[in-house]
Amino acid sequence: MILVNTDYIAGKELEMLGLVKGSTIQCKNVGRDITQGFKTLVGGELKAYTEMMNEARALATKRMVAEAEDLGADAIVNIRYASSAVMQGAAEVIAYGTAVKVK
């Protein structure tokens, strides 16, 4: 599966199959939340949250790819990611793009 954030793949003719997406909602571990709360006092990267968001993006991408494969796609173009807080301590990550078949 080819994944790109452009609306084309150089040198390829594409047949558009449709929008595909994948999402997940992740929440913070209470232990991590406490330790990361202390980190806000001194500044710096909140590594536990960075790790959580990286895992969420990977899972959302995996689900998007599975949806594209179900359509018979060879690639996904114009991939975008978005995130939002859905409640205190939980964030949604969505990956979306256009599933295509390479001609």
Z-matrix of the N, CA and C atoms (Angstrom, degrees):
N
C 1 1.459
C 2 1.523 1 108.01
N 3 1.321 2 115.44 1 126.33
C 4 1.462 3 121.93 2 176.76
C 5 1.530 4 107.81 3 -92.09
N 6 1.325 5 116.35 4 129.89
C 7 1.466 6 122.00 5 179.85
C 8 1.523 7 108.40 6 -122.25
N 9 1.344 8 116.48 7 120.47
C 10 1.466 9 120.25 8 179.35
C 11 1.523 10 110.31 9 -137.40
N 12 1.339 11 115.68 10 155.55
C 13 1.461 12 118.90 11 177.32
C 14 1.527 13 111.80 12 -100.89
N 15 1.316 14 117.35 13 11.23
C 16 1.458 15 122.05 14 173.24
C 17 1.519 16 108.41 15 -97.83
N 18 1.317 17 117.42 16 166.62
C 19 1.465 18 119.59 17 -179.62
C 20 1.527 19 112.04 18 -93.20
N 21 1.322 20 116.73 19 16.01
C 22 1.461 21 122.05 20 178.31
C 23 1.524 22 108.84 21 -151.21
N 24 1.329 23 115.13 22 166.57
C 25 1.467 24 121.58 23 170.37
C 26 1.521 25 104.70 24 -123.27
N 27 1.310 26 117.06 25 119.43
C 28 1.459 27 122.48 26 -173.18
C 29 1.529 28 111.69 27 -50.11
N 30 1.326 29 115.36 28 127.76
C 31 1.452 30 121.51 29 175.98
C 32 1.518 31 115.23 30 77.81
N 33 1.318 32 118.08 31 5.74
C 34 1.474 33 121.43 32 -177.46
C 35 1.522 34 110.44 33 -117.73
N 36 1.320 35 115.77 34 141.86
C 37 1.456 36 121.38 35 171.78
C 38 1.515 37 106.93 36 -95.37
N 39 1.324 38 116.48 37 133.62
C 40 1.458 39 120.92 38 -172.58
C 41 1.520 40 111.96 39 -118.38
N 42 1.322 41 115.44 40 141.13
C 43 1.459 42 122.36 41 171.10
C 44 1.530 43 106.49 42 -105.89
N 45 1.327 44 116.18 43 119.40
C 46 1.456 45 121.11 44 -178.16
C 47 1.531 46 110.02 45 -75.18
N 48 1.334 47 116.18 46 130.36
C 49 1.466 48 121.21 47 179.70
C 50 1.522 49 112.97 48 -105.03
N 51 1.316 50 117.19 49 -26.10
C 52 1.456 51 119.67 50 178.40
C 53 1.514 52 113.64 51 138.81
N 54 1.314 53 114.28 52 173.16
C 55 1.459 54 122.62 53 179.71
C 56 1.522 55 110.51 54 -71.45
N 57 1.324 56 116.24 55 135.98
C 58 1.465 57 121.32 56 173.32
C 59 1.521 58 107.48 57 -129.17
N 60 1.316 59 115.37 58 150.93
C 61 1.452 60 119.37 59 -179.34
C 62 1.519 61 110.42 60 -150.71
N 63 1.293 62 114.53 61 160.95
C 64 1.456 63 122.19 62 174.37
C 65 1.510 64 107.28 63 -146.46
N 66 1.308 65 117.03 64 144.15
C 67 1.465 66 118.75 65 179.90
C 68 1.524 67 110.31 66 -146.92
N 69 1.306 68 113.62 67 163.34
C 70 1.457 69 121.03 68 175.18
C 71 1.526 70 107.99 69 -154.35
N 72 1.302 71 115.82 70 154.80
C 73 1.466 72 121.67 71 173.48
C 74 1.524 73 106.27 72 -119.64
N 75 1.304 74 115.31 73 124.34
C 76 1.462 75 121.67 74 -178.80
C 77 1.522 76 108.78 75 -115.70
N 78 1.331 77 115.23 76 146.36
C 79 1.464 78 118.89 77 175.75
C 80 1.517 79 109.53 78 -122.70
N 81 1.303 80 114.57 79 161.78
C 82 1.455 81 121.40 80 -178.10
C 83 1.524 82 110.40 81 -80.77
N 84 1.310 83 115.79 82 146.33
C 85 1.454 84 123.57 83 171.76
C 86 1.529 85 107.51 84 -76.73
N 87 1.312 86 118.61 85 135.33
C 88 1.465 87 121.94 86 -176.75
C 89 1.527 88 111.17 87 -57.26
N 90 1.316 89 117.26 88 -43.31
C 91 1.468 90 120.38 89 178.80
C 92 1.516 91 111.64 90 -61.90
N 93 1.329 92 115.94 91 -43.80
C 94 1.460 93 119.95 92 177.62
C 95 1.524 94 110.44 93 -64.26
N 96 1.315 95 116.89 94 -38.70
C 97 1.460 96 121.47 95 -177.78
C 98 1.525 97 110.51 96 -60.65
N 99 1.317 98 116.75 97 -42.87
C 100 1.469 99 120.68 98 -179.66
C 101 1.523 100 110.63 99 -65.28
N 102 1.330 101 116.72 100 -48.21
C 103 1.472 102 119.06 101 -179.00
C 104 1.518 103 111.49 102 -66.44
N 105 1.322 104 117.51 103 -37.18
C 106 1.459 105 119.79 104 178.73
C 107 1.527 106 111.33 105 -70.63
N 108 1.333 107 116.27 106 -29.41
C 109 1.462 108 120.39 107 175.66
C 110 1.521 109 111.52 108 -61.69
N 111 1.323 110 117.22 109 -39.85
C 112 1.461 111 121.18 110 176.67
C 113 1.526 112 110.47 111 -64.92
N 114 1.328 113 116.84 112 -34.54
C 115 1.463 114 121.63 113 -178.83
C 116 1.528 115 110.66 114 -62.58
N 117 1.333 116 117.29 115 -31.57
C 118 1.464 117 119.62 116 -179.51
C 119 1.525 118 112.05 117 -65.74
N 120 1.318 119 116.99 118 -19.59
C 121 1.462 120 120.38 119 178.64
C 122 1.523 121 112.17 120 -73.70
N 123 1.331 122 116.83 121 -32.86
C 124 1.463 123 120.43 122 -176.24
C 125 1.516 124 113.31 123 -107.14
N 126 1.314 125 117.44 124 -12.46
C 127 1.464 126 121.32 125 179.21
C 128 1.522 127 112.19 126 88.67
N 129 1.299 128 114.91 127 169.77
C 130 1.455 129 120.88 128 178.77
C 131 1.520 130 111.67 129 111.71
N 132 1.318 131 115.10 130 178.43
C 133 1.464 132 121.57 131 -177.88
C 134 1.527 133 111.62 132 -71.47
N 135 1.311 134 115.85 133 138.35
C 136 1.462 135 121.60 134 174.13
C 137 1.529 136 107.05 135 -92.45
N 138 1.322 137 116.13 136 85.12
C 139 1.467 138 121.86 137 -170.30
C 140 1.521 139 113.18 138 -61.58
N 141 1.320 140 118.05 139 -35.71
C 142 1.463 141 119.71 140 179.54
C 143 1.527 142 110.49 141 -64.08
N 144 1.329 143 117.53 142 -36.98
C 145 1.460 144 121.21 143 178.77
C 146 1.525 145 110.85 144 -73.82
N 147 1.319 146 116.85 145 -37.83
C 148 1.461 147 120.45 146 175.89
C 149 1.519 148 109.98 147 -59.17
N 150 1.318 149 116.31 148 -45.71
C 151 1.467 150 121.70 149 178.08
C 152 1.530 151 110.97 150 -61.60
N 153 1.330 152 117.04 151 -43.81
C 154 1.458 153 121.16 152 179.74
C 155 1.533 154 110.78 153 -60.73
N 156 1.325 155 117.24 154 -43.81
C 157 1.468 156 120.49 155 -178.81
C 158 1.523 157 111.17 156 -70.51
N 159 1.319 158 118.28 157 -36.18
C 160 1.472 159 120.60 158 175.73
C 161 1.529 160 110.75 159 -62.31
N 162 1.328 161 116.55 160 -43.32
C 163 1.469 162 120.42 161 177.46
C 164 1.527 163 110.95 162 -63.78
N 165 1.322 164 116.58 163 -39.71
C 166 1.469 165 120.77 164 179.73
C 167 1.531 166 110.62 165 -64.69
N 168 1.334 167 117.68 166 -43.51
C 169 1.468 168 120.71 167 178.43
C 170 1.522 169 110.98 168 -63.03
N 171 1.337 170 116.80 169 -41.14
C 172 1.464 171 120.40 170 179.16
C 173 1.525 172 111.26 171 -63.26
N 174 1.320 173 117.42 172 -42.23
C 175 1.461 174 121.17 173 179.68
C 176 1.529 175 111.04 174 -67.75
N 177 1.325 176 117.55 175 -42.46
C 178 1.467 177 121.10 176 178.12
C 179 1.531 178 110.25 177 -62.29
N 180 1.333 179 117.04 178 -40.70
C 181 1.472 180 120.88 179 178.25
C 182 1.518 181 110.51 180 -64.13
N 183 1.318 182 117.05 181 -44.13
C 184 1.468 183 121.49 182 179.08
C 185 1.529 184 110.81 183 -58.69
N 186 1.320 185 117.31 184 -42.61
C 187 1.468 186 121.08 185 179.79
C 188 1.525 187 111.31 186 -68.46
N 189 1.332 188 117.59 187 -36.49
C 190 1.452 189 121.67 188 177.32
C 191 1.530 190 110.12 189 -64.72
N 192 1.329 191 116.79 190 -44.14
C 193 1.467 192 121.84 191 178.93
C 194 1.527 193 110.26 192 -62.02
N 195 1.323 194 117.57 193 -42.14
C 196 1.470 195 120.87 194 179.34
C 197 1.527 196 110.52 195 -60.95
N 198 1.327 197 117.11 196 -40.57
C 199 1.469 198 121.10 197 178.60
C 200 1.533 199 110.23 198 -64.99
N 201 1.322 200 117.10 199 -39.90
C 202 1.469 201 121.31 200 178.43
C 203 1.529 202 110.98 201 -66.30
N 204 1.321 203 116.60 202 -41.30
C 205 1.468 204 120.56 203 178.59
C 206 1.529 205 110.78 204 -61.95
N 207 1.318 206 116.81 205 -36.38
C 208 1.469 207 120.70 206 177.44
C 209 1.528 208 111.68 207 -62.81
N 210 1.332 209 116.69 208 -27.59
C 211 1.466 210 121.45 209 177.95
C 212 1.529 211 112.34 210 -85.92
N 213 1.339 212 116.65 211 -6.02
C 214 1.466 213 120.69 212 -177.75
C 215 1.517 214 113.40 213 84.37
N 216 1.315 215 117.70 214 21.89
C 217 1.462 216 122.26 215 -177.30
C 218 1.524 217 111.96 216 -75.02
N 219 1.335 218 114.42 217 150.97
C 220 1.465 219 122.52 218 173.37
C 221 1.525 220 111.07 219 -100.19
N 222 1.347 221 115.41 220 -19.98
C 223 1.459 222 120.12 221 -174.63
C 224 1.520 223 109.99 222 -156.16
N 225 1.325 224 114.44 223 165.56
C 226 1.458 225 121.44 224 171.65
C 227 1.526 226 106.20 225 -128.72
N 228 1.324 227 115.64 226 125.42
C 229 1.462 228 120.60 227 -180.00
C 230 1.520 229 109.59 228 -110.86
N 231 1.340 230 113.92 229 163.64
C 232 1.462 231 121.60 230 176.58
C 233 1.537 232 112.12 231 57.17
N 234 1.319 233 116.30 232 42.12
C 235 1.473 234 121.69 233 -178.40
C 236 1.529 235 109.98 234 -70.60
N 237 1.314 236 114.45 235 136.16
C 238 1.462 237 122.13 236 177.23
C 239 1.529 238 108.87 237 -134.59
N 240 1.331 239 115.06 238 155.24
C 241 1.462 240 121.87 239 175.82
C 242 1.517 241 108.32 240 -125.14
N 243 1.313 242 115.62 241 146.53
C 244 1.465 243 121.15 242 174.36
C 245 1.521 244 107.71 243 -142.46
N 246 1.315 245 115.50 244 153.37
C 247 1.463 246 119.31 245 176.45
C 248 1.519 247 108.64 246 -141.76
N 249 1.309 248 114.59 247 154.81
C 250 1.456 249 120.15 248 177.69
C 251 1.520 250 109.46 249 -156.42
N 252 1.299 251 115.48 250 153.43
C 253 1.460 252 120.87 251 174.65
C 254 1.524 253 107.51 252 -81.33
N 255 1.320 254 116.88 253 128.49
C 256 1.462 255 119.96 254 -179.65
C 257 1.524 256 111.68 255 -102.99
N 258 1.313 257 116.29 256 -20.65
C 259 1.461 258 122.57 257 174.66
C 260 1.519 259 107.03 258 -166.80
N 261 1.301 260 117.74 259 172.35
C 262 1.458 261 121.00 260 179.93
C 263 1.525 262 109.81 261 -57.58
N 264 1.324 263 116.56 262 119.43
C 265 1.463 264 120.70 263 176.05
C 266 1.512 265 115.54 264 83.74
N 267 1.343 266 118.87 265 8.82
C 268 1.465 267 120.79 266 179.23
C 269 1.521 268 109.79 267 -134.95
N 270 1.323 269 115.99 268 140.42
C 271 1.462 270 121.04 269 -179.32
C 272 1.522 271 109.80 270 -130.75
N 273 1.332 272 114.98 271 142.19
C 274 1.456 273 120.98 272 174.46
C 275 1.521 274 108.29 273 -100.15
N 276 1.315 275 116.12 274 139.03
C 277 1.456 276 122.14 275 172.06
C 278 1.519 277 106.55 276 -122.36
N 279 1.332 278 116.02 277 131.73
C 280 1.455 279 120.97 278 176.79
C 281 1.526 280 108.49 279 -125.59
N 282 1.320 281 115.16 280 137.35
C 283 1.458 282 122.88 281 173.58
C 284 1.526 283 106.27 282 -115.79
N 285 1.335 284 116.79 283 134.90
C 286 1.457 285 118.68 284 179.75
C 287 1.528 286 109.70 285 -147.16
N 288 1.306 287 115.47 286 155.81
C 289 1.450 288 121.72 287 179.42
C 290 1.514 289 109.99 288 -172.52
N 291 1.325 290 116.20 289 -171.67
C 292 1.455 291 122.21 290 -179.88
C 293 1.516 292 109.43 291 -108.08
N 294 1.329 293 115.80 292 121.49
C 295 1.456 294 120.81 293 176.88
C 296 1.527 295 108.48 294 -76.03
N 297 1.330 296 116.63 295 135.65
C 298 1.453 297 121.44 296 -179.47
C 299 1.525 298 111.15 297 -135.60
N 300 1.317 299 114.58 298 157.52
C 301 1.454 300 121.77 299 172.41
C 302 1.526 301 105.69 300 -112.81
N 303 1.317 302 116.61 301 130.29
C 304 1.460 303 121.16 302 178.46
C 305 1.522 304 107.95 303 -79.95
N 306 1.351 305 115.39 304 127.27
C 307 1.481 306 119.74 305 -178.84
C 308 1.519 307 110.44 306 -85.20
